[in-house]
Amino acid sequence: MKHLFFILGCVLSMAVPCLGKAPFPIHLGGFVLGEDISGHRKRIKMNSCRPRRYMEFIGEGEIQPIAGFKSGLIAFGACDRPNKIVRIKLKYADSSKGFFKELMDRFEERFGPPSEYLGDPFQILIAWKWAFEDDKGGRISLILQHNTKATEEKIGNAVKLSLTSQIDRERDCFKAKHPKAGGRKAKKGKTRKMWRLFVPY
């Protein structure tokens, strides 16, 4: 019965490969988590690729124009598995609330109810998260959001698919190779001089 459930899950997920016992969603916008960015040279502006600020363990590059999407960023490993895609962030060309609702219906039809609400209580930013995990410790995060005016986020509709388990491995790899990265740790307790930096006066 367990084998039958596994087979049915793979069939229902169609083109989504099964990792372990969970059908992970790894395809988005023509990109695939875990693939080398060199296989997407025509879809990524390779000259835009550079280490992400404050997250040097991954790199990031802008996408070329793709039908249906306004913009996007592709993140890839820079230490444990160099150049392998670990995150796909895309902004849809259609920024309407109606399109977001249609996306939500289709996401729920494929993946079931979301695991967590990440938006604000006033729904200026609406963001829903799905979480996936296999029996080997692989973890994927899928976030769909609609933003009306939160300036720190992209306005409109956006989706983010992240291979979080591999991002963690990239971070651990970078820390092991660069133990002094980030400078010295602050001493425990805050001096009066430090508080003057933290608090307006």
C-alpha positions in Angstrom: 0.0 0.0 0.0 2.9 2.3 0.9 4.5 1.6 -2.5 1.2 2.3 -4.3 0.9 5.7 -2.5 4.4 6.6 -3.5 3.7 5.7 -7.2 0.4 7.6 -7.2 2.2 10.7 -5.7 4.8 10.6 -8.5 2.1 10.3 -11.2 0.0 13.1 -9.8 3.1 15.4 -9.6 3.6 14.7 -13.4 6.9 16.4 -14.3 8.0 17.0 -10.7 10.7 14.4 -9.9 10.4 12.5 -6.6 13.2 12.8 -4.1 12.9 10.2 -1.4 9.2 9.7 -0.6 8.2 13.3 -1.2 7.5 14.8 -4.7 9.5 18.0 -4.3 8.5 20.9 -6.6 11.9 21.7 -8.1 10.9 23.2 -11.5 9.9 26.8 -11.8 9.9 29.2 -14.8 12.1 26.8 -16.8 14.7 26.6 -14.1 15.5 23.5 -11.9 16.8 23.4 -8.4 20.1 21.5 -8.2 21.0 22.0 -11.9 24.2 23.9 -12.9 23.7 27.5 -14.0 25.9 26.8 -17.0 22.9 24.9 -18.5 20.8 28.1 -18.3 23.3 30.5 -20.0 20.6 31.7 -22.4 18.1 32.3 -19.5 20.4 34.0 -17.0 22.4 37.3 -17.5 25.7 35.6 -16.7 27.5 39.0 -16.4 25.2 39.9 -13.5 26.2 36.9 -11.4 28.0 37.9 -8.2 28.1 36.8 -4.5 25.1 37.9 -2.6 25.7 40.7 -0.1 26.1 39.4 3.5 25.5 35.8 2.1 28.8 35.2 0.3 28.2 31.4 0.4 25.7 31.8 -2.5 25.9 33.8 -5.8 23.0 35.4 -7.6 22.2 36.4 -11.1 19.3 38.2 -13.0 17.2 36.3 -15.4 16.8 37.2 -19.1 13.3 38.2 -20.2 10.9 35.3 -19.9 7.3 35.3 -21.1 4.9 35.7 -18.2 7.5 37.0 -15.8 8.7 40.6 -15.2 12.0 39.9 -13.4 13.8 37.3 -11.4 16.9 36.2 -9.5 18.6 32.8 -9.6 20.8 31.9 -6.6 23.5 29.2 -6.8 26.0 27.6 -4.5 29.4 29.1 -4.1 31.1 26.5 -1.8 29.6 23.1 -1.2 28.2 22.6 -4.7 29.4 25.6 -6.8 27.1 26.9 -9.5 24.2 24.5 -8.6 20.9 26.4 -8.3 19.6 26.7 -4.8 16.9 29.3 -5.1 14.5 30.6 -7.8 12.8 34.0 -7.2 10.5 35.3 -9.9 8.1 38.2 -10.2 5.0 37.6 -12.4 4.2 40.0 -15.1 0.6 40.0 -14.0 0.5 42.0 -10.7 -3.2 41.8 -10.1 -4.9 40.4 -7.0 -7.2 38.3 -9.2 -4.1 36.6 -10.7 -2.8 36.0 -7.2 -6.0 34.3 -6.2 -5.9 32.1 -9.3 -2.3 31.1 -8.5 -3.3 30.3 -4.9 -6.0 28.0 -6.2 -3.6 26.2 -8.5 -0.9 25.9 -5.8 -3.3 24.4 -3.3 -4.7 22.1 -6.0 -1.1 20.7 -6.5 0.4 21.0 -3.0 -2.5 21.1 -0.6 -3.0 23.9 2.0 0.0 26.0 2.8 2.1 25.3 5.9 2.4 28.8 7.2 1.2 32.4 6.7 4.2 34.9 6.4 2.3 38.0 5.5 1.2 40.9 7.8 -2.1 40.9 9.6 -3.4 43.8 7.5 -2.7 41.9 4.3 -0.6 44.7 2.7 1.8 41.9 2.1 0.1 38.5 1.7 2.6 35.6 1.7 1.9 31.8 2.0 4.6 29.2 2.5 4.6 25.5 1.7 7.3 23.3 3.2 8.5 19.9 1.8 10.9 17.4 3.3 12.1 13.9 2.3 13.5 11.0 4.3 17.1 12.0 3.5 16.8 15.4 5.1 16.2 17.4 1.9 14.1 20.5 2.5 12.4 22.8 0.1 10.5 26.0 0.8 7.9 27.5 -1.6 6.5 31.0 -1.0 3.8 32.7 -3.0 3.2 36.4 -2.2 1.1 39.4 -3.2 2.3 42.8 -2.2 0.3 46.0 -2.6 2.8 48.6 -1.1 5.3 47.1 1.3 8.4 48.9 0.0 10.9 46.3 1.1 9.3 43.7 -1.1 8.5 43.5 -4.8 5.2 45.1 -5.6 2.7 42.6 -7.3 2.9 38.8 -7.4 6.1 36.9 -6.7 7.2 33.3 -6.1 10.3 31.9 -4.4 11.4 28.3 -4.5 14.3 27.4 -2.3 16.4 24.3 -1.6 16.8 25.3 2.0 18.8 22.2 3.0 21.4 22.9 0.4 21.5 26.6 1.3 22.4 25.5 4.9 25.2 23.3 3.5 26.5 26.2 1.5 26.5 28.3 4.7 28.3 25.6 6.7 30.9 25.1 4.0 31.7 28.8 3.8 32.0 29.1 7.6 34.4 26.1 7.7 36.6 27.7 5.0 36.3 31.2 6.3 36.1 31.0 10.1 37.0 34.7 10.5 34.5 36.0 8.0 32.3 38.7 9.5 34.9 40.1 11.8 35.2 39.6 15.5 32.2 38.6 17.6 30.9 41.3 19.8 31.6 41.0 23.5 28.7 39.9 25.8 26.9 42.8 27.2 26.6 46.3 25.7 28.8 49.2 26.7 27.3 52.7 27.0 29.2 53.7 23.8 27.5 50.8 21.9 24.0 51.8 23.2 24.6 55.3 21.9 25.0 53.8 18.4 21.8 51.8 18.8 19.4 54.3 20.2 18.5 57.7 18.7 19.4 60.8 20.7 
